[in-house]
Protein backbone atom coordinates (compact mmCIF):
# COMPACT_ATOMS: atom_id res chain seq x y z
CA UNK A 1 0.00 0.00 0.00
CA UNK A 2 2.91 2.31 0.78
CA UNK A 3 4.43 1.61 -2.64
CA UNK A 4 1.09 2.32 -4.27
CA UNK A 5 0.78 5.54 -2.30
CA UNK A 6 4.32 6.61 -3.27
CA UNK A 7 3.57 5.74 -6.89
CA UNK A 8 0.37 7.78 -6.79
CA UNK A 9 2.23 10.71 -5.24
CA UNK A 10 4.94 10.46 -7.90
CA UNK A 11 2.37 10.42 -10.68
CA UNK A 12 0.58 13.36 -9.12
CA UNK A 13 3.85 15.32 -8.88
CA UNK A 14 4.71 14.47 -12.48
CA UNK A 15 1.26 15.64 -13.57
CA UNK A 16 1.69 18.92 -11.65
CA UNK A 17 5.19 19.46 -13.11
CA UNK A 18 4.00 18.84 -16.66
CA UNK A 19 1.10 21.19 -16.10
CA UNK A 20 3.38 23.90 -14.64
CA UNK A 21 5.81 23.63 -17.56
CA UNK A 22 3.02 23.85 -20.10
CA UNK A 23 1.49 26.84 -18.35
CA UNK A 24 4.90 28.52 -18.32
CA UNK A 25 5.32 27.86 -22.06
CA UNK A 26 1.82 29.21 -22.70
CA UNK A 27 2.53 32.37 -20.70
CA UNK A 28 5.86 32.97 -22.42
CA UNK A 29 4.35 32.39 -25.83
CA UNK A 30 1.38 34.63 -25.09
CA UNK A 31 3.70 37.39 -23.87
CA UNK A 32 5.91 37.11 -26.92
CA UNK A 33 2.92 37.09 -29.25
CA UNK A 34 1.50 40.19 -27.52
CA UNK A 35 4.82 42.00 -27.84
CA UNK A 36 5.14 41.01 -31.49
CA UNK A 37 1.60 42.16 -32.24
CA UNK A 38 2.26 45.50 -30.57
CA UNK A 39 5.51 45.88 -32.51
CA UNK A 40 3.73 44.99 -35.73
CA UNK A 41 0.98 47.51 -35.00
CA UNK A 42 3.53 50.28 -34.40
CA UNK A 43 5.48 49.38 -37.53
CA UNK A 44 2.26 49.33 -39.56
CA UNK A 45 1.43 52.81 -38.30
CA UNK A 46 4.93 53.94 -39.24
CA UNK A 47 4.56 52.44 -42.70
CA UNK A 48 1.19 54.17 -43.18
CA UNK A 49 2.77 57.47 -42.16
CA UNK A 50 5.67 56.80 -44.51
CA UNK A 51 3.30 56.09 -47.39
CA UNK A 52 1.60 59.42 -46.74
CA UNK A 53 4.97 61.13 -46.64
CA UNK A 54 6.02 59.34 -49.82
CA UNK A 55 2.91 60.58 -51.58
CA UNK A 56 3.58 64.10 -50.34
CA UNK A 57 7.21 63.78 -51.38
CA UNK A 58 6.25 62.74 -54.90
CA UNK A 59 4.09 65.83 -55.18
CA UNK A 60 6.94 67.90 -53.79
CA UNK A 61 9.35 66.31 -56.26
CA UNK A 62 7.08 67.34 -59.13
CA UNK A 63 6.94 70.88 -57.81
CA UNK A 64 10.71 70.97 -57.36
CA UNK A 65 11.25 69.90 -60.95
CA UNK A 66 9.17 72.84 -62.13
CA UNK A 67 10.36 75.37 -59.51
CA UNK A 68 13.36 75.45 -57.21
CA UNK A 69 15.54 72.35 -57.46
CA UNK A 70 18.40 73.13 -55.07
CA UNK A 71 17.56 72.55 -51.39
CA UNK A 72 14.31 70.68 -52.01
CA UNK A 73 16.03 68.02 -54.12
CA UNK A 74 18.38 67.34 -51.19
CA UNK A 75 15.42 66.90 -48.83
CA UNK A 76 13.79 64.47 -51.23
CA UNK A 77 17.02 62.47 -51.49
CA UNK A 78 17.27 62.30 -47.68
CA UNK A 79 13.67 61.21 -47.44
CA UNK A 80 14.29 58.49 -50.00
CA UNK A 81 17.16 57.20 -47.86
CA UNK A 82 14.91 57.16 -44.81
CA UNK A 83 12.25 55.39 -46.81
CA UNK A 84 14.76 52.71 -47.82
CA UNK A 85 15.65 52.28 -44.14
CA UNK A 86 11.96 51.85 -43.34
CA UNK A 87 11.69 49.25 -46.11
CA UNK A 88 14.41 47.29 -44.31
CA UNK A 89 12.42 47.64 -41.07
CA UNK A 90 9.34 46.38 -42.92
CA UNK A 91 11.30 43.27 -43.94
CA UNK A 92 12.16 42.82 -40.27
CA UNK A 93 8.45 43.01 -39.46
CA UNK A 94 7.86 40.20 -41.93
CA UNK A 95 10.48 38.15 -40.07
CA UNK A 96 8.73 38.90 -36.77
CA UNK A 97 5.48 37.65 -38.24
CA UNK A 98 7.23 34.45 -39.33
CA UNK A 99 8.69 34.06 -35.83
CA UNK A 100 5.22 34.57 -34.35
CA UNK A 101 3.90 31.76 -36.55
CA UNK A 102 6.81 29.58 -35.43
CA UNK A 103 6.02 30.33 -31.77
CA UNK A 104 2.38 29.45 -32.35
CA UNK A 105 3.46 26.17 -33.92
CA UNK A 106 5.73 25.47 -30.94
CA UNK A 107 2.90 26.20 -28.53
CA UNK A 108 0.59 23.84 -30.40
CA UNK A 109 3.32 21.20 -30.38
CA UNK A 110 3.77 21.65 -26.63
CA UNK A 111 0.03 21.24 -26.15
CA UNK A 112 0.07 18.04 -28.22
CA UNK A 113 3.02 16.78 -26.14
CA UNK A 114 1.06 17.60 -22.99
CA UNK A 115 -1.87 15.54 -24.25
CA UNK A 116 0.46 12.60 -24.93
CA UNK A 117 1.95 12.94 -21.44
CA UNK A 118 -1.51 13.13 -19.90
CA UNK A 119 -2.46 9.88 -21.68
CA UNK A 120 0.73 8.25 -20.42
CA UNK A 121 0.05 9.49 -16.89
CA UNK A 122 -3.48 8.08 -17.09
CA UNK A 123 -2.12 4.72 -18.23
CA UNK A 124 0.43 4.71 -15.41
CA UNK A 125 -2.29 5.60 -12.89
CA UNK A 126 -4.43 2.74 -14.17
CA UNK A 127 -1.51 0.32 -13.82
CA UNK A 128 -0.82 1.66 -10.35
CA UNK A 129 -4.43 1.18 -9.29
CA UNK A 130 -4.36 -2.36 -10.73
CA UNK A 131 -1.20 -3.11 -8.75
CA UNK A 132 -2.75 -1.56 -5.66
CA UNK A 133 -5.85 -3.77 -6.05
CA UNK A 134 -3.59 -6.82 -6.47
CA UNK A 135 -1.63 -5.90 -3.34
CA UNK A 136 -4.85 -5.47 -1.37
CA UNK A 137 -6.11 -8.87 -2.61
CA UNK A 138 -2.81 -10.50 -1.61
CA UNK A 139 -2.93 -8.82 1.80
CA UNK A 140 -6.50 -10.03 2.30
CA UNK A 141 -5.44 -13.58 1.37
CA UNK A 142 -2.45 -13.37 3.73
CA UNK A 143 -4.75 -12.15 6.51
CA UNK A 144 -7.11 -15.09 5.86
CA UNK A 145 -4.22 -17.56 5.79
C-alpha positions as CSV (number, residue, x, y, z in Angstrom):
1,X,0.0,0.0,0.0
2,X,2.9,2.3,0.8
3,X,4.4,1.6,-2.6
4,X,1.1,2.3,-4.3
5,X,0.8,5.5,-2.3
6,X,4.3,6.6,-3.3
7,X,3.6,5.7,-6.9
8,X,0.4,7.8,-6.8
9,X,2.2,10.7,-5.2
10,X,4.9,10.5,-7.9
11,X,2.4,10.4,-10.7
12,X,0.6,13.4,-9.1
13,X,3.8,15.3,-8.9
14,X,4.7,14.5,-12.5
15,X,1.3,15.6,-13.6
16,X,1.7,18.9,-11.6
17,X,5.2,19.5,-13.1
18,X,4.0,18.8,-16.7
19,X,1.1,21.2,-16.1
20,X,3.4,23.9,-14.6
21,X,5.8,23.6,-17.6
22,X,3.0,23.8,-20.1
23,X,1.5,26.8,-18.3
24,X,4.9,28.5,-18.3
25,X,5.3,27.9,-22.1
26,X,1.8,29.2,-22.7
27,X,2.5,32.4,-20.7
28,X,5.9,33.0,-22.4
29,X,4.4,32.4,-25.8
30,X,1.4,34.6,-25.1
31,X,3.7,37.4,-23.9
32,X,5.9,37.1,-26.9
33,X,2.9,37.1,-29.2
34,X,1.5,40.2,-27.5
35,X,4.8,42.0,-27.8
36,X,5.1,41.0,-31.5
37,X,1.6,42.2,-32.2
38,X,2.3,45.5,-30.6
39,X,5.5,45.9,-32.5
40,X,3.7,45.0,-35.7
41,X,1.0,47.5,-35.0
42,X,3.5,50.3,-34.4
43,X,5.5,49.4,-37.5
44,X,2.3,49.3,-39.6
45,X,1.4,52.8,-38.3
46,X,4.9,53.9,-39.2
47,X,4.6,52.4,-42.7
48,X,1.2,54.2,-43.2
49,X,2.8,57.5,-42.2
50,X,5.7,56.8,-44.5
51,X,3.3,56.1,-47.4
52,X,1.6,59.4,-46.7
53,X,5.0,61.1,-46.6
54,X,6.0,59.3,-49.8
55,X,2.9,60.6,-51.6
56,X,3.6,64.1,-50.3
57,X,7.2,63.8,-51.4
58,X,6.3,62.7,-54.9
59,X,4.1,65.8,-55.2
60,X,6.9,67.9,-53.8
61,X,9.4,66.3,-56.3
62,X,7.1,67.3,-59.1
63,X,6.9,70.9,-57.8
64,X,10.7,71.0,-57.4
65,X,11.2,69.9,-60.9
66,X,9.2,72.8,-62.1
67,X,10.4,75.4,-59.5
68,X,13.4,75.4,-57.2
69,X,15.5,72.4,-57.5
70,X,18.4,73.1,-55.1
71,X,17.6,72.5,-51.4
72,X,14.3,70.7,-52.0
73,X,16.0,68.0,-54.1
74,X,18.4,67.3,-51.2
75,X,15.4,66.9,-48.8
76,X,13.8,64.5,-51.2
77,X,17.0,62.5,-51.5
78,X,17.3,62.3,-47.7
79,X,13.7,61.2,-47.4
80,X,14.3,58.5,-50.0
81,X,17.2,57.2,-47.9
82,X,14.9,57.2,-44.8
83,X,12.3,55.4,-46.8
84,X,14.8,52.7,-47.8
85,X,15.6,52.3,-44.1
86,X,12.0,51.8,-43.3
87,X,11.7,49.3,-46.1
88,X,14.4,47.3,-44.3
89,X,12.4,47.6,-41.1
90,X,9.3,46.4,-42.9
91,X,11.3,43.3,-43.9
92,X,12.2,42.8,-40.3
93,X,8.5,43.0,-39.5
94,X,7.9,40.2,-41.9
95,X,10.5,38.2,-40.1
96,X,8.7,38.9,-36.8
97,X,5.5,37.6,-38.2
98,X,7.2,34.5,-39.3
99,X,8.7,34.1,-35.8
100,X,5.2,34.6,-34.4
101,X,3.9,31.8,-36.6
102,X,6.8,29.6,-35.4
103,X,6.0,30.3,-31.8
104,X,2.4,29.4,-32.3
105,X,3.5,26.2,-33.9
106,X,5.7,25.5,-30.9
107,X,2.9,26.2,-28.5
108,X,0.6,23.8,-30.4
109,X,3.3,21.2,-30.4
110,X,3.8,21.6,-26.6
111,X,0.0,21.2,-26.1
112,X,0.1,18.0,-28.2
113,X,3.0,16.8,-26.1
114,X,1.1,17.6,-23.0
115,X,-1.9,15.5,-24.2
116,X,0.5,12.6,-24.9
117,X,2.0,12.9,-21.4
118,X,-1.5,13.1,-19.9
119,X,-2.5,9.9,-21.7
120,X,0.7,8.3,-20.4
121,X,0.0,9.5,-16.9
122,X,-3.5,8.1,-17.1
123,X,-2.1,4.7,-18.2
124,X,0.4,4.7,-15.4
125,X,-2.3,5.6,-12.9
126,X,-4.4,2.7,-14.2
127,X,-1.5,0.3,-13.8
128,X,-0.8,1.7,-10.3
129,X,-4.4,1.2,-9.3
130,X,-4.4,-2.4,-10.7
131,X,-1.2,-3.1,-8.8
132,X,-2.7,-1.6,-5.7
133,X,-5.8,-3.8,-6.0
134,X,-3.6,-6.8,-6.5
135,X,-1.6,-5.9,-3.3
136,X,-4.9,-5.5,-1.4
137,X,-6.1,-8.9,-2.6
138,X,-2.8,-10.5,-1.6
139,X,-2.9,-8.8,1.8
140,X,-6.5,-10.0,2.3
141,X,-5.4,-13.6,1.4
142,X,-2.4,-13.4,3.7
143,X,-4.7,-12.2,6.5
144,X,-7.1,-15.1,5.9
145,X,-4.2,-17.6,5.8
